[in-house]
């Protein structure tokens, strides 16, 4: 005969077990081991505590002649409904007690895709020439141009559309800037996740943020979640294809205020491509966990989820308005709000 532990293996049986615990009917199973089973199965401490509290039996061994199997067979759907755990309430496969870090994507996860494509990208595109003219002789812009030259040379070798040769400095400032602008516009249009573009965009966006022309946008559930995780001792990091400078600008200048105090660090493509598993391995090494499964990665991009999972991280996929559809049978748990984590 199946034991209560056996019924933890499927979400449909979990609602039965929770109702069973709530009813105070059990056969030789204390609350503590049962709750331990729930936690090991990935249910959040809040849900387990809520169910246990409702029994008002914090330490007692609950006994009854009615077996668990009889209870399961006779209980009605109406009785189960109040204790049913929602499909998104406890998605993570890693117990919350072992989670030490959370790594967050930005676009489509903390921040609406519309903000990126309708505010940030257009601002960079419309101001790239102005920025290059104003900062052409600075060390930062010289470094940006050096990276762009190397990237464009590689693009030309690969025959990528939109790549335009960048003349040498001797051709004059105007000629160099014209070629740089043409390449940057093509890169932005193609939404390329390359360091040379992202670094330049970050420098352009700094001007916009400092001049109050741009204000960072995050979903309403994000600030509260960051505060909650921070208070519970969970370290939170950002991993985005955008430069670390751009990430700090977004979270330091949001409509909810400066959220950087709740973040422990930022990763960009300097640590690796977001669709390669070795990048996530490097992150786990950087954040100092004992094992990759102690890190939860939240993203809206399926190939990123696959890469992180193959590196041993726990993964949730973020379902936000405007996000691209996921492939059928993708196999990853999903959330629609950070309140579910």
C-alpha positions as CSV (number, residue, x, y, z in Angstrom):
1,X,0.0,0.0,0.0
2,X,1.4,3.4,-0.9
3,X,2.7,5.6,1.9
4,X,2.2,9.3,2.2
5,X,5.8,9.7,0.9
6,X,4.8,7.9,-2.2
7,X,2.2,10.4,-3.0
8,X,4.7,13.2,-3.0
9,X,5.8,12.2,-6.4
10,X,3.1,14.0,-8.3
11,X,1.5,17.4,-7.9
12,X,-2.1,15.9,-8.0
13,X,-1.3,13.6,-5.1
14,X,0.3,16.5,-3.1
15,X,-3.1,18.2,-2.7
16,X,-4.4,14.9,-1.2
17,X,-1.5,14.7,1.2
18,X,-1.9,18.3,2.3
19,X,-5.6,17.7,3.0
20,X,-4.6,14.5,4.8
21,X,-2.2,16.4,7.1
22,X,-4.7,19.1,7.6
23,X,-7.4,16.7,8.7
24,X,-5.3,15.3,11.5
25,X,-5.6,11.7,10.1
26,X,-2.5,9.7,9.8
27,X,-1.1,6.3,10.7
28,X,2.1,6.4,12.6
29,X,3.6,9.4,10.9
30,X,4.6,12.5,12.8
31,X,4.2,16.0,11.4
32,X,8.0,16.6,11.4
33,X,8.9,13.8,9.0
34,X,5.9,14.5,6.8
35,X,6.8,18.2,6.5
36,X,10.4,17.2,5.8
37,X,9.1,15.1,2.9
38,X,7.2,18.1,1.6
39,X,10.2,20.3,1.8
40,X,12.4,17.7,0.1
41,X,9.8,17.6,-2.7
42,X,10.4,21.3,-3.4
43,X,7.4,22.8,-1.6
44,X,8.1,26.2,-0.1
45,X,8.4,26.6,3.7
46,X,5.5,29.0,3.7
47,X,3.1,26.5,2.2
48,X,4.2,23.7,4.5
49,X,4.1,25.9,7.5
50,X,0.6,27.2,6.6
51,X,-0.7,23.6,6.3
52,X,0.9,22.5,9.5
53,X,-0.3,25.6,11.4
54,X,-3.9,24.9,10.4
55,X,-3.7,21.5,12.0
56,X,-2.7,23.2,15.3
57,X,-0.5,20.1,15.9
58,X,3.0,21.3,15.8
59,X,4.7,18.4,17.4
60,X,2.1,15.7,18.1
61,X,2.0,12.3,16.4
62,X,-1.4,12.2,14.7
63,X,-3.0,8.8,14.7
64,X,-6.3,7.5,13.4
65,X,-7.7,4.0,12.5
66,X,-8.5,5.4,9.0
67,X,-5.6,4.6,6.7
68,X,-4.1,7.1,4.2
69,X,-5.3,4.9,1.4
70,X,-8.9,5.0,2.7
71,X,-8.7,8.7,3.2
72,X,-7.5,9.2,-0.4
73,X,-10.3,7.0,-1.8
74,X,-13.1,8.7,0.1
75,X,-12.1,12.3,0.1
76,X,-14.1,14.6,-2.3
77,X,-12.7,17.1,-4.8
78,X,-14.5,19.8,-2.9
79,X,-12.7,18.9,0.3
80,X,-9.3,19.0,-1.5
81,X,-9.8,22.3,-3.2
82,X,-8.8,24.6,-0.3
83,X,-5.6,22.8,0.2
84,X,-4.6,22.4,-3.5
85,X,-1.2,23.7,-4.2
86,X,-1.2,25.9,-7.3
87,X,0.7,25.0,-10.4
88,X,3.1,27.8,-9.9
89,X,3.3,28.1,-6.2
90,X,6.2,25.8,-5.6
91,X,7.9,25.1,-8.8
92,X,11.5,24.8,-7.9
93,X,13.1,21.3,-7.7
94,X,15.6,22.5,-5.1
95,X,14.4,22.8,-1.5
96,X,14.4,26.4,-0.3
97,X,16.5,25.4,2.7
98,X,19.5,24.6,0.4
99,X,19.2,27.6,-1.9
100,X,22.0,30.1,-1.3
101,X,21.9,32.2,-4.4
102,X,19.5,33.4,-7.1
103,X,20.8,34.6,-10.5
104,X,18.3,36.7,-12.5
105,X,18.1,37.5,-16.2
106,X,16.9,41.0,-17.0
107,X,15.0,41.2,-20.3
108,X,11.7,39.3,-19.9
109,X,12.4,38.3,-16.3
110,X,12.9,41.3,-14.1
111,X,12.1,43.9,-16.8
112,X,9.5,44.0,-19.6
113,X,10.9,43.3,-23.0
114,X,9.0,46.4,-24.2
115,X,11.3,48.6,-22.1
116,X,14.4,47.1,-23.8
117,X,13.1,47.3,-27.3
118,X,11.0,50.5,-27.1
119,X,13.2,52.6,-24.8
120,X,16.8,51.3,-24.3
121,X,17.6,50.2,-27.9
122,X,16.0,53.2,-29.6
123,X,17.9,55.6,-27.2
124,X,21.2,53.9,-28.0
125,X,20.5,53.9,-31.7
126,X,19.4,57.5,-31.8
127,X,22.3,58.8,-29.8
128,X,25.2,56.7,-30.9
129,X,26.6,59.4,-33.3
130,X,26.1,62.1,-30.7
131,X,27.9,60.0,-28.1
132,X,30.8,59.1,-30.4
133,X,31.4,62.7,-31.5
134,X,31.3,64.0,-27.9
135,X,33.5,61.3,-26.4
136,X,35.7,60.4,-29.4
137,X,39.0,61.2,-27.6
138,X,38.2,59.6,-24.3
139,X,39.9,56.4,-23.1
140,X,36.5,54.7,-22.7
141,X,35.4,55.4,-26.2
142,X,38.8,54.5,-27.7
143,X,38.4,51.1,-26.0
144,X,34.8,50.8,-27.3
145,X,36.1,51.5,-30.9
146,X,38.8,49.0,-30.5
147,X,36.3,46.3,-29.5
148,X,34.0,47.3,-32.4
149,X,36.8,47.1,-34.9
150,X,37.7,43.6,-33.8
151,X,34.1,42.5,-34.0
152,X,33.4,44.0,-37.4
153,X,36.6,42.4,-38.8
154,X,35.2,39.1,-37.6
155,X,31.8,39.8,-39.0
156,X,33.2,40.7,-42.4
157,X,35.1,37.4,-42.5
158,X,31.9,35.6,-41.8
159,X,29.9,37.6,-44.4
160,X,27.3,38.9,-41.9
161,X,24.7,41.3,-43.3
162,X,25.1,44.9,-42.2
163,X,28.8,44.7,-41.5
164,X,30.7,47.7,-43.0
165,X,34.5,48.1,-43.0
166,X,35.7,50.6,-40.5
167,X,38.5,52.8,-42.0
168,X,41.7,53.5,-40.1
169,X,42.1,56.5,-37.9
170,X,44.0,58.3,-40.6
171,X,40.9,58.5,-42.7
172,X,39.5,61.0,-40.2
173,X,37.1,61.2,-37.3
174,X,34.0,61.7,-39.4
175,X,34.7,58.7,-41.7
176,X,35.4,56.4,-38.7
177,X,32.2,57.5,-36.9
178,X,30.1,57.0,-40.0
179,X,31.2,53.4,-40.3
180,X,30.8,52.8,-36.6
181,X,27.3,54.2,-36.6
182,X,26.3,51.9,-39.6
183,X,27.7,48.8,-37.8
184,X,26.1,49.6,-34.5
185,X,22.7,50.3,-36.0
186,X,22.9,46.9,-37.8
187,X,23.9,45.2,-34.6
188,X,21.1,46.7,-32.6
189,X,18.6,45.8,-35.3
190,X,19.7,42.2,-35.2
191,X,19.6,42.3,-31.3
192,X,23.1,40.8,-31.2
193,X,24.4,39.7,-27.8
194,X,28.0,40.7,-28.2
195,X,30.3,42.5,-25.7
196,X,31.5,45.2,-28.1
197,X,27.9,46.4,-28.7
198,X,26.7,46.0,-25.1
199,X,29.7,47.9,-23.7
200,X,29.1,50.9,-26.0
201,X,25.3,50.8,-25.3
202,X,26.0,50.9,-21.6
203,X,28.1,54.1,-22.0
204,X,25.4,55.7,-24.1
205,X,22.7,54.8,-21.6
206,X,24.7,56.3,-18.8
207,X,24.3,59.6,-20.4
208,X,20.5,59.0,-20.6
209,X,20.2,57.9,-17.0
210,X,22.4,60.6,-15.6
211,X,20.4,63.2,-17.6
212,X,17.1,61.7,-16.3
213,X,16.1,60.9,-19.9
214,X,15.8,57.2,-19.0
215,X,14.4,55.6,-15.9
216,X,14.8,51.8,-15.3
217,X,11.7,49.7,-15.3
218,X,11.1,46.4,-13.4
219,X,7.9,44.4,-12.8
220,X,6.0,45.4,-9.7
221,X,6.8,42.1,-7.9
222,X,10.5,42.5,-8.3
223,X,11.4,45.0,-5.6
224,X,9.5,43.1,-2.9
225,X,11.1,39.8,-3.9
226,X,14.6,41.3,-3.9
227,X,14.0,42.7,-0.4
228,X,12.6,39.4,0.8
229,X,15.4,37.3,-0.5
230,X,18.0,39.8,0.8
231,X,16.4,39.7,4.3
232,X,16.4,35.9,4.3
233,X,20.1,35.8,3.5
234,X,19.9,34.7,-0.1
235,X,22.4,36.3,-2.3
236,X,21.0,37.7,-5.6
237,X,23.0,38.3,-8.7
238,X,22.2,39.6,-12.2
239,X,23.3,37.8,-15.4
240,X,22.5,39.6,-18.6
241,X,24.0,40.1,-22.0
242,X,23.9,43.8,-21.3
243,X,27.1,45.2,-19.8
244,X,27.6,45.3,-16.0
245,X,27.6,49.1,-16.3
246,X,24.2,49.0,-18.0
247,X,22.8,46.5,-15.4
248,X,23.9,48.8,-12.5
249,X,22.3,51.8,-14.3
250,X,19.0,50.0,-14.7
251,X,18.7,48.7,-11.1
252,X,20.2,51.9,-9.7
253,X,17.6,54.2,-11.4
254,X,14.3,52.4,-11.4
255,X,10.8,53.7,-10.9
256,X,10.9,51.9,-7.5
257,X,14.2,53.6,-6.5
258,X,17.7,52.2,-6.2
259,X,17.5,48.4,-6.0
260,X,21.3,47.8,-6.0
261,X,21.5,47.4,-2.2
262,X,19.6,44.1,-2.6
263,X,22.0,42.7,-5.2
264,X,25.4,41.1,-4.6
265,X,26.9,41.4,-8.1
266,X,26.5,41.5,-11.8
267,X,27.6,39.2,-14.6
268,X,27.7,39.9,-18.3
269,X,29.0,38.2,-21.4
270,X,32.6,38.7,-20.2
271,X,32.0,35.5,-18.2
272,X,30.7,33.7,-21.2
273,X,27.8,33.4,-23.6
274,X,24.4,32.9,-21.9
275,X,23.6,29.8,-24.0
276,X,26.8,27.9,-23.0
277,X,26.8,25.8,-19.9
278,X,30.4,26.7,-19.0
279,X,29.3,30.3,-18.3
280,X,27.0,29.0,-15.5
281,X,29.7,26.8,-14.2
282,X,31.9,29.9,-13.9
283,X,29.2,31.8,-12.1
284,X,28.8,29.0,-9.5
285,X,32.5,29.2,-9.0
286,X,32.4,33.0,-8.5
287,X,29.5,33.1,-6.0
288,X,31.2,30.5,-3.8
289,X,28.5,27.8,-3.4
290,X,29.4,24.2,-2.5
291,X,27.4,22.8,-5.4
292,X,25.7,24.3,-8.5
293,X,22.2,23.1,-7.3
294,X,22.4,25.7,-4.5
295,X,21.9,28.3,-7.2
296,X,18.6,29.1,-8.8
297,X,18.6,30.7,-12.2
298,X,15.5,32.5,-13.6
299,X,15.3,33.3,-17.3
300,X,12.7,33.7,-20.0
301,X,15.0,32.1,-22.7
302,X,14.8,28.3,-23.2
303,X,18.3,27.8,-24.5
304,X,19.7,29.7,-21.5
305,X,17.6,27.4,-19.2
306,X,19.0,24.3,-20.9
307,X,22.6,25.6,-20.6
308,X,22.1,26.4,-16.9
309,X,20.5,23.1,-16.1
310,X,23.3,21.2,-17.8
311,X,25.7,23.0,-15.5
312,X,23.7,21.7,-12.5
313,X,21.8,24.9,-11.5
314,X,18.2,24.8,-10.5
315,X,16.1,26.6,-13.2
316,X,12.8,28.4,-13.5
317,X,11.5,30.0,-16.7
318,X,9.8,33.3,-16.4
319,X,6.5,33.8,-18.2
320,X,6.0,37.6,-18.6
321,X,3.9,39.6,-21.0
322,X,5.6,39.9,-24.4
323,X,8.0,37.0,-23.9
324,X,8.6,34.6,-26.7
325,X,6.6,31.3,-26.6
326,X,8.4,28.2,-25.2
327,X,8.7,25.0,-27.2
328,X,6.1,22.3,-26.4
329,X,7.1,19.9,-23.7
330,X,10.1,22.1,-22.7
331,X,10.1,20.4,-19.3
332,X,11.0,23.4,-17.1
333,X,8.9,24.7,-14.2
334,X,7.6,28.2,-14.9
335,X,6.6,31.2,-12.9
336,X,4.6,34.4,-13.7
337,X,5.8,36.4,-10.7
338,X,8.7,36.4,-8.2
339,X,6.1,36.2,-5.5
340,X,6.0,32.5,-6.4
341,X,9.7,31.9,-5.6
